[in-house]
Amino acid sequence: MSKVVQVGTGMWGTSWARDVLPTVKSVTVTGYVDASPASLAAFREKCSVPAEQCFSSLRAALAAVDCDIVLAALRTDAHFAVVKEALEGRRHVVVEKPFTTTLDEARQLNELAARQNCLLAVSQNYRFSSAPRAVARLLAEEALGRVDSITLDFRRHAPTFGFLYYEIPDPLVADMSIHHFDMMRMLFGEIAAVSCRTWNPPDSPFRYDPACYATIAFASGRLLSYRASFMSSGADTPWGGEWTVNCTRGEIVFSSRAHDQGQDDGRVAIRPLRGALEPVPLDPLQYKDRAGVIAAFAEAVATGVASASLSLGPDNIRSLAVVKACVRSAGENGAWVHLSDILST
């Protein structure tokens, strides 16, 4: 049984504590940390947590309770300091996405984790769904031949689903698209270059651009067309987006995470060339979404062997680099930006 200290008790931290951690049999929470007394008090009331399990600093929590894993579930600009302190205390760490604010911070944390012989993973919870795993199997088997091109659409209307963070930079590309970029890499391999344009629609409450079009070029030569918006007035897509994979003998259509907590298995179908759409049976997962992340991480801590589905720090820095490449490309009017340049900077 892994013992967890959770840092961050805001809206998302409350969801981790109430909806996720109690469902995973291999972990138990020994402490909760938040530097804000008001946030901690509200959290205690919502989640019925005893005072002796609540701390104003990670240092105090690690000194008072047993802990194998630190879960960092707080705002991105606070990730670096919290993860660094946890690793220096020789604890394994799961940090919410995005990994860090900058690539340099991510590199420093990866190097520190290696020196401390600690596991460090980023919570890329969209990997823990039956749909993308079924698609990965179909691609490996070349069930419809070789992949030629991919399209991915994501649509949501932030003002009507309760998005509250209108002032954050790159609200779509950094906060949401990181999930899609990570899934792209999981399914189709490393991304070589991106061309991206972003914009802010009329009457938008966002300070920074909440919509983008991007062309994603993979190292394999495949291309993916990505269209995403937090200001769409059309029908919502699932949070995992709507994907179409064009192959030499037909296409694969799939989606995942239709519900906010990601507790659906998703949908996958194949359409043979000139044929009708055929549903693909999905293998159910014991733990889905964020529960899948923490369960897989606890198993990795216990066994020393990390599941391929976990996005460990050295892997996740490449997903973060796609975000940075898109931001740079958008600032250069859609110019192609190569990931090798981003990663070497």
Secondary structure, DSSP 8 states (H G I E B T S, - for coil): -EEEEEE--SHHHHHIIIIIGGG-TTEEEEEEE-S-HHHHHHHHHHHT--GGGEESSHHHHHHHS--SEEEE-S-GGGHHHHHHHHHHTT-EEEEESS--SSHHHHHHHHHHHHHHT--EEEE-GGGSSHHHHHHHHHHHHTTTSSEEEEEEEEE-BHHHHT---TTSSSTTTTTTHHHHHHHHHHHH--EEEEEEEEE--TT---SS--EEEEEEEETTS-EEEEEEESB--S----TT-EEEEEETTEEEEEE---STT--S--EEEEEETTS--EE------SS-HHHHHHHHHHHHHHHS---TTSEEHHHHHHHHHHHHHHHHHHHTTT--EEHHHHHH-
